[in-house]
Amino acid sequence: MQELATLTDKHGTPIAVGDEVRVLSVTLDSDMEDDEREMFEFMIGAICEVERVDDQGRAWVTMWWSCGDGNATTSVGLERHQMEIVRR
């Protein structure tokens, strides 16, 4: 059986689903529209709960937005250098 690697933040601190992390950076796609890019950039500095960890070892977090016509979400998979733990 293959052992799963421990997910850590930029300081080497272990991260688990349910922990809160500060978003330090995000990877942006050059094809993004300006309004979509702004939503991702606004996540930088935000504190979000880790919802899941994918097969590549990225911690997925989501921010909710109130819009004129309802709510929207932005989800991003963070690599270790893109986050630091705030709270367990």
PAZAPA-4460 file (N, C-alpha, C; in steps of 0.05 Angstrom, whole numbers, plus 32768, in hexadecimal, padded with zeros to 4 digits):
% residues 88
    n_x    n_y    n_z   ca_x   ca_y   ca_z    c_x    c_y    c_z   seq   type   mol
   8011   7FE8   8000   8000   8000   8000   8012   8019   8000     1      M     A
   800B   802C   7FEF   801B   8045   7FED   8013   8058   8004     2      Q     A
   8027   8063   8011   8022   8076   8027   801E   8092   801B     3      E     A
   8009   80A0   8025   8004   80BB   801C   8017   80CF   8029     4      L     A
   8020   80E2   8019   8032   80F7   8024   8022   810A   8035     5      A     A
   802F   8115   804A   8022   8128   805B   8022   8143   804D     6      T     A
   800A   8150   804D   8008   816B   8042   8012   817F   8056     7      L     A
   8023   8191   804D   802E   81A5   805E   802B   81C1   8051     8      T     A
   802D   81D6   8062   802C   81F1   8058   8048   81FA   8051     9      D     A
   804C   8214   804B   8066   821E   8042   807B   821C   8058    10      K     A
   8073   8219   8072   8086   8217   8088   808B   81FA   8090    11      H     A
   807E   81E7   8082   8082   81CB   8088   806F   81C1   809E    12      G     A
   805B   81D1   80A5   8047   81CA   80B9   8032   81B8   80AC    13      T     A
   802C   81A1   80B8   8017   8190   80AD   7FFC   819D   80AA    14      P     A
   7FEE   8197   8094   7FD4   81A2   808F   7FC1   818B   808B    15      I     A
   7FA8   818E   8095   7F94   8179   8092   7F79   8186   808A    16      A     A
   7F67   8176   807F   7F4D   8180   8078   7F40   818B   8092    17      V     A
   7F34   81A3   808F   7F28   81B0   80A6   7F39   81C6   80B2    18      G     A
   7F53   81C5   80AD   7F65   81DB   80B6   7F60   81F4   80A7    19      D     A
   7F65   820B   80B3   7F63   8225   80A6   7F7F   822E   809D    20      E     A
   7F81   8237   8084   7F9A   8240   8079   7F97   825C   806E    21      V     A
   7FAD   826B   806E   7FAE   8285   8061   7FB8   8280   8044    22      R     A
   7FA9   828B   8031   7FB1   8289   8015   7FC7   829D   8010    23      V     A
   7FDF   8294   8008   7FF6   82A5   8003   7FF9   82AD   7FE6    24      L     A
   7FF1   829B   7FD5   7FF1   82A1   7FB8   7FDF   828D   7FAA    25      S     A
   7FD8   8293   7F91   7FC8   8281   7F81   7FD5   8280   7F65    26      V     A
   7FD1   826A   7F57   7FDB   8267   7F3C   7FC4   8270   7F29    27      T     A
   7FCA   8285   7F19   7FB6   8290   7F07   7FBB   8286   7EEA    28      L     A
   7FA5   8280   7EDC   7FA6   8278   7EC0   7FA7   8291   7EAF    29      D     A
   7FB8   8293   7E9C   7FBA   82AA   7E8B   7FA1   82AF   7E7A    30      S     A
   7F90   829B   7E77   7F78   829D   7E67   7F60   82A6   7E77    31      D     A
   7F64   82AC   7E92   7F4D   82B4   7EA2   7F43   82D0   7E9A    32      M     A
   7F29   82D3   7E9D   7F1D   82ED   7E99   7F24   82FF   7EB2    33      E     A
   7F23   8319   7EAE   7F2B   832B   7EC3   7F1B   8328   7EDD    34      D     A
   7F00   8325   7EDB   7EF0   8322   7EF3   7EF7   8308   7F02    35      D     A
   7EFC   82F3   7EF3   7F03   82D9   7F00   7F1F   82DC   7F0D    36      E     A
   7F32   82E9   7F00   7F4C   82ED   7F0A   7F4B   82FD   7F25    37      R     A
   7F3A   8311   7F25   7F37   8322   7F3E   7F2D   8311   7F55    38      E     A
   7F1B   82FF   7F50   7F10   82EE   7F66   7F26   82DC   7F71    39      M     A
   7F37   82D1   7F60   7F4D   82C1   7F6A   7F62   82D2   7F78    40      F     A
   7F68   82E9   7F6E   7F7C   82FB   7F7B   7F72   8304   7F96    41      E     A
   7F58   8308   7F99   7F4C   8311   7FB2   7F4F   82FB   7FC7    42      F     A
   7F53   82E2   7FC0   7F57   82CD   7FD3   7F71   82CF   7FE2    43      M     A
   7F85   82DD   7FD6   7F9F   82DF   7FE2   7F9D   82EE   7FFD    44      I     A
   7FA6   82E2   8012   7FA4   82ED   802D   7F8C   82E3   803C    45      G     A
   7F78   82D7   802E   7F60   82CD   803B   7F67   82B3   804B    46      A     A
   7F57   82AF   8060   7F59   8296   8070   7F42   8284   8068    47      I     A
   7F48   826C   8060   7F34   8259   8055   7F38   823D   8062    48      C     A
   7F23   822E   8064   7F24   8213   806E   7F2C   8200   8058    49      E     A
   7F3E   81ED   805E   7F45   81D9   804A   7F2E   81C5   8049    50      V     A
   7F23   81C2   8031   7F0C   81B1   802C   7F13   8195   8024    51      E     A
   7F29   8193   8015   7F32   8178   800B   7F4E   817B   8002    52      R     A
   7F5B   8164   7FFE   7F76   8162   7FF3   7F74   8150   7FDB    53      V     A
   7F7F   8159   7FC4   7F7D   8148   7FAC   7F95   8136   7FA9    54      D     A
   7F95   8126   7F94   7FAA   8112   7F8F   7FC5   811E   7F8A    55      D     A
   7FC6   8138   7F82   7FDF   8146   7F7E   7FE9   8153   7F97    56      Q     A
   7FDB   8151   7FAD   7FE3   815C   7FC7   7FDC   8179   7FCA    57      G     A
   7FC9   8183   7FBA   7FC0   819F   7FBD   7FA9   81A0   7FD1    58      R     A
   7FA9   81B5   7FE2   7F94   81BA   7FF5   7F7F   81CC   7FE8    59      A     A
   7F66   81C3   7FE6   7F51   81D2   7FD9   7F42   81E3   7FED    60      W     A
   7F3F   81FD   7FE7   7F30   8210   7FF7   7F1C   821E   7FE5    61      V     A
   7F07   8229   7FF2   7EF2   8237   7FE3   7EEB   8251   7FF2    62      T     A
   7EE7   8266   7FE2   7EDC   827F   7FED   7EC0   8284   7FE1    63      M     A
   7EAE   828E   7FF1   7E93   8294   7FE8   7E91   82B2   7FE4    64      W     A
   7E83   82BA   7FCF   7E7F   82D6   7FC9   7E62   82DD   7FC7    65      W     A
   7E5A   82F4   7FD1   7E3F   82FE   7FCD   7E3F   830F   7FB5    66      S     A
   7E2E   8308   7FA2   7E2C   8317   7F89   7E10   8323   7F87    67      C     A
   7E0D   8335   7F74   7DF3   8342   7F70   7DDC   832E   7F6B    68      G     A
   7DE2   8318   7F5E   7DCE   8305   7F57   7DD1   82EA   7F66    69      D     A
   7DDD   82EB   7F7E   7DE0   82D3   7F8E   7DFC   82D0   7F98    70      G     A
   7E04   82B7   7F9C   7E1E   82B0   7FA6   7E2F   82A3   7F91    71      N     A
   7E49   82A6   7F93   7E5C   8299   7F81   7E72   828D   7F93    72      A     A
   7E81   827A   7F88   7E97   826E   7F96   7EB0   826E   7F84    73      T     A
   7EC7   826F   7F92   7EE0   826B   7F84   7EEF   8256   7F93    74      T     A
   7EF8   8241   7F86   7F07   822B   7F93   7F22   822A   7F86    75      S     A
   7F36   8224   7F96   7F52   8222   7F8B   7F61   820C   7F9B    76      V     A
   7F72   81FE   7F8C   7F83   81EA   7F98   7F9E   81F7   7F9E    77      G     A
   7FA6   81F7   7FB7   7FBF   8204   7FC0   7FD5   81F0   7FC3    78      L     A
   7FED   81F7   7FBA   8005   81E8   7FBF   8011   81F2   7FD9    79      E     A
   8024   81E3   7FE4   802F   81EA   7FFE   8039   8206   8000    80      R     A
   8046   8210   7FEB   8052   822B   7FED   803D   8241   7FEB    81      H     A
   8024   823A   7FE5   800F   824D   7FE2   7FFD   8251   7FFA    82      Q     A
   8004   8244   8011   7FF4   8246   8029   8004   8243   8042    83      M     A
   7FF9   824D   8058   8004   8248   8073   7FED   8244   8086    84      E     A
   7FF1   8232   8099   7FDC   822B   80AB   7FD7   8242   80BF    85      I     A
   7FBD   8246   80C5   7FB5   825B   80D8   7FA9   824D   80F1    86      V     A
   7F98   8239   80EC   7F8A   822D   8102   7F83   8210   80FB    87      R     A
   7F84   81FF   8110   7F7C   81E3   810D   7F60   81E0   8116    88      R     A
***
